[in-house]
Amino acid sequence: MDGVIVATTAQCKEGMDMSYKRSWGYHALLVSLANTKEVLAIVNRCGSVHSAHNAAAYLDKAICTCIAGGFRRIRERGYVHLELLHEEVAEFEYKPRACDKAYRMVVVRKNISKEQGDVRLIDEIRYFFYISNDLPSVSSEDIVFGCNDRCDQENLIAQLSGGVRSLCAPVDNLESNWAYMVITSIAWNLKAWSALLTPIEPEHEQEHRAENKRLLTMEFRTFLSVFIHVPCQIIRHARQTIHRLLSWTDYTPAFFRLCSVLNL
């Protein structure tokens, strides 16, 4: 779960405002599934709202979606970075107003010293807050390192920004830009669904699993070139329609296996 700043320099967009980064635009909320990088929810919000605004409601909806999909163990993972100057806290319980239960809040204090040569210029103290619904049996260290594994989420944000162009504001108001974000994020989910639907043959299980993993983690532009923008010659002869692929890549066998499942 992340709050993402969608900056825009337009002057007539409904709902845009100045964010905490001093840039004009929207402050979108992104909820994704870490297993497959699928977008579970994407919400367009005013640029001046804080990161957690209305996040609990959409997180609950995402949890219901995961339960309906057959998941039995669900871990909520979010990350907030604040700069504070009060006393250090190791761990405590935190209950947001919109939630019915309390969460574990783990705080890590970092002392950052900025130096130039042998001269120390400034000492800076930063507090990193990690919120989790893990049981007390899970150590604070495991929670921190688990949240630090969120680099894949950064890659997802980069793909939604530069690949499918979901995190942009091409139209003129808050709701229409929200609809655009939802529609384009489905294109990204299409890549994940293709990887999940591609069958694995028992005699080539290891090779096919590796192909599916590469497909699940590949960039969207690569997915377009190997699965969507495929040059094909269509021949109609003797009451038959023949499709001849005019190119071959390492993912072409996976493409044929997916077509067999989709009955194409």
C-alpha positions in Angstrom: 0.0 0.0 0.0 1.5 3.3 -1.1 0.5 6.9 -1.6 1.8 8.2 -4.9 2.1 11.8 -6.0 0.7 12.3 -9.5 2.2 15.7 -10.5 0.6 17.9 -13.2 1.3 21.4 -14.3 -2.2 22.0 -15.7 -4.2 24.9 -14.3 -7.8 23.7 -14.7 -8.0 20.2 -13.2 -10.6 19.6 -10.5 -9.3 18.3 -7.2 -5.6 19.0 -7.7 -3.8 20.7 -4.9 -0.2 21.2 -3.6 1.2 18.0 -2.0 3.6 17.7 0.8 6.4 17.6 -1.8 5.4 21.2 -2.9 4.2 20.0 -6.3 0.8 20.5 -7.8 -1.3 17.4 -8.6 -3.1 14.4 -7.1 -2.2 12.0 -4.3 -3.2 8.6 -5.6 -3.5 5.5 -3.3 -2.2 2.2 -4.7 -3.0 -1.2 -3.1 -1.3 -4.1 -4.8 -0.8 -7.9 -4.2 2.9 -8.6 -3.5 2.7 -12.2 -4.8 1.8 -11.3 -8.4 2.1 -7.4 -8.5 -1.6 -7.2 -9.4 -3.3 -3.8 -8.7 -6.1 -4.5 -6.2 -7.2 -0.9 -5.8 -6.1 2.5 -7.2 -7.8 5.6 -5.9 -7.4 9.1 -7.1 -7.4 11.7 -4.3 -6.9 15.4 -3.8 -3.2 16.4 -3.8 -3.3 17.9 -0.3 -4.6 14.8 1.6 -2.2 12.8 3.8 -1.0 9.3 2.7 -3.4 7.4 5.0 -6.6 9.2 3.9 -9.4 6.7 3.4 -6.7 3.9 3.1 -8.2 1.6 5.7 -11.5 1.2 3.8 -9.8 0.2 0.6 -7.4 -2.0 2.4 -10.4 -3.9 3.9 -11.8 -4.3 0.4 -8.5 -5.6 -0.8 -8.5 -8.1 2.0 -12.0 -9.3 1.2 -10.9 -9.7 -2.4 -7.9 -11.9 -1.3 -10.1 -14.0 0.9 -12.6 -14.5 -1.9 -9.6 -15.6 -4.1 -8.6 -18.3 -1.7 -5.9 -16.8 0.4 -5.7 -18.0 4.0 -2.9 -15.9 5.4 -2.8 -12.2 4.5 0.0 -9.8 5.5 -0.7 -6.0 5.3 2.4 -4.1 4.5 2.8 -0.3 4.4 5.6 2.2 4.9 5.6 5.7 6.3 8.6 7.9 6.6 8.4 10.8 9.0 11.0 13.2 10.5 10.4 13.8 14.2 12.3 15.3 17.1 10.8 13.6 20.2 11.7 10.5 22.2 12.5 7.2 20.6 9.9 4.4 20.7 10.7 0.8 19.8 7.2 -0.7 19.4 3.6 0.1 20.4 0.1 -0.6 19.3 -1.7 1.8 17.0 -5.4 1.8 16.1 -6.5 4.1 13.3 -9.9 5.7 13.7 -11.4 4.0 10.7 -10.3 0.5 11.9 -11.8 -1.9 14.3 -8.5 -3.4 15.5 -5.1 -2.3 16.6 -1.9 -2.8 14.7 1.7 -3.2 15.6 3.8 -0.1 15.1 7.6 -0.7 15.0 9.8 2.4 15.0 13.4 2.5 14.0 15.6 5.5 14.8 18.5 6.3 12.5 21.2 8.8 13.2 22.5 10.2 9.9 25.7 12.3 9.9 26.5 14.4 6.9 30.2 14.9 6.4 32.5 16.7 4.0 36.0 15.3 4.1 36.9 15.0 7.8 34.5 17.6 8.9 31.0 16.7 10.2 28.5 19.2 8.9 25.2 18.2 10.4 23.7 15.4 12.5 20.2 14.3 11.5 17.8 12.0 13.3 15.1 10.1 11.4 12.4 7.9 12.6 11.0 5.1 10.3 7.6 3.7 11.2 6.5 0.2 10.2 2.9 -0.8 10.7 1.9 -4.5 10.6 -0.8 -7.0 11.5 1.7 -9.8 12.3 1.4 -11.7 15.5 3.6 -10.9 18.5 5.5 -14.1 17.8 7.0 -12.4 14.7 10.1 -10.4 15.8 10.3 -6.6 15.2 13.5 -7.3 13.1 11.5 -9.6 10.7 8.8 -6.9 10.3 11.4 -4.3 9.4 13.2 -6.5 6.9 9.9 -7.6 5.4 8.8 -4.0 4.8 12.2 -3.2 3.3 11.6 -5.9 0.7 9.0 -3.5 -0.8 11.5 -2.5 -3.5 9.3 -4.6 -5.9 6.5 -2.1 -5.0 8.8 0.7 -6.2 9.3 -1.2 -9.5 5.5 -1.6 -9.8 5.0 2.2 -9.3 7.7 2.8 -12.0 5.9 0.5 -14.4 2.5 2.1 -13.7 4.1 5.5 -14.3 6.2 4.8 -17.4 4.8 1.6 -18.8 1.0 1.7 -18.9 0.9 5.4 -17.9 -1.6 4.9 -15.1 -0.2 7.4 -12.8 -0.8 10.5 -14.8 -3.7 12.9 -15.2 -4.6 13.4 -18.9 -8.2 14.6 -18.4 -9.8 17.5 -16.5 -11.3 16.4 -13.2 -10.7 14.1 -10.2 -13.2 11.3 -11.1 -12.3 11.1 -14.8 -8.6 10.8 -14.0 -9.5 8.1 -11.4 -11.4 6.2 -14.1 -8.3 6.5 -16.4 -6.1 5.1 -13.7 -8.4 2.1 -13.1 -8.7 1.3 -16.8 -5.0 1.5 -17.6 -4.1 -0.5 -14.4 -6.2 -3.3 -15.8 -3.8 -3.5 -18.7 -1.0 -4.1 -16.2 -3.1 -6.8 -14.5 -3.5 -8.4 -17.9 0.2 -9.2 -17.9 0.0 -10.9 -14.5 -3.1 -12.9 -15.5 -1.3 -14.1 -18.6 1.6 -15.4 -16.5 -0.9 -17.1 -14.0 -2.9 -18.7 -16.8 0.0 -20.0 -18.8 0.0 -23.8 -18.2 3.0 -25.8 -16.9 3.6 -29.1 -18.5 4.8 -31.8 -16.1 7.7 -33.0 -18.4 9.1 -29.4 -18.5 7.9 -28.2 -15.1 11.2 -26.4 -14.1 11.6 -24.7 -17.4 8.0 -23.6 -17.6 8.0 -22.3 -14.1 11.0 -20.2 -14.8 9.3 -18.8 -18.0 6.2 -17.9 -16.0 8.2 -16.2 -13.3 10.0 -14.1 -16.0 6.7 -13.2 -17.5 5.3 -12.2 -14.2 8.2 -9.8 -13.5 8.9 -8.5 -17.0 8.4 -4.9 -17.9 5.1 -3.9 -19.6 6.8 -2.8 -22.8 8.6 -6.1 -23.1 5.2 -7.9 -22.6 3.7 -5.8 -25.4 6.5 -6.8 -27.8 6.4 -10.5 -27.1 2.7 -11.1 -26.4 0.7 -8.3 -27.9 2.5 -6.8 -30.9 3.2 -10.1 -32.6 3.6 -9.9 -36.4 1.3 -12.5 -37.9 0.4 -13.5 -41.5 -3.2 -14.6 -41.9 -3.9 -17.0 -44.8 -7.4 -18.2 -45.8 -7.2 -21.3 -47.9 -9.5 -24.3 -48.5 -12.0 -23.1 -45.9 -9.3 -22.8 -43.3 -7.7 -19.8 -41.6 -3.9 -20.3 -41.0 -2.0 -17.9 -38.7 1.8 -17.8 -39.3 3.9 -15.9 -36.8 6.6 -13.9 -38.6 8.9 -13.7 -35.5 10.2 -15.9 -32.8 11.4 -15.0 -29.3 12.2 -16.9 -26.1 8.6 -16.4 -25.0 6.9 -17.8 -28.1 6.5 -21.3 -26.6 4.8 -19.7 -23.6 2.7 -17.7 -26.0 1.4 -20.9 -27.7 0.7 -22.5 -24.3 -1.4 -19.5 -23.3 -3.3 -19.6 -26.6 -4.1 -23.2 -26.0 -5.7 -22.4 -22.7 -7.6 -19.4 -24.1 -8.8 -21.5 -27.1 -7.4 -19.0 -29.6 
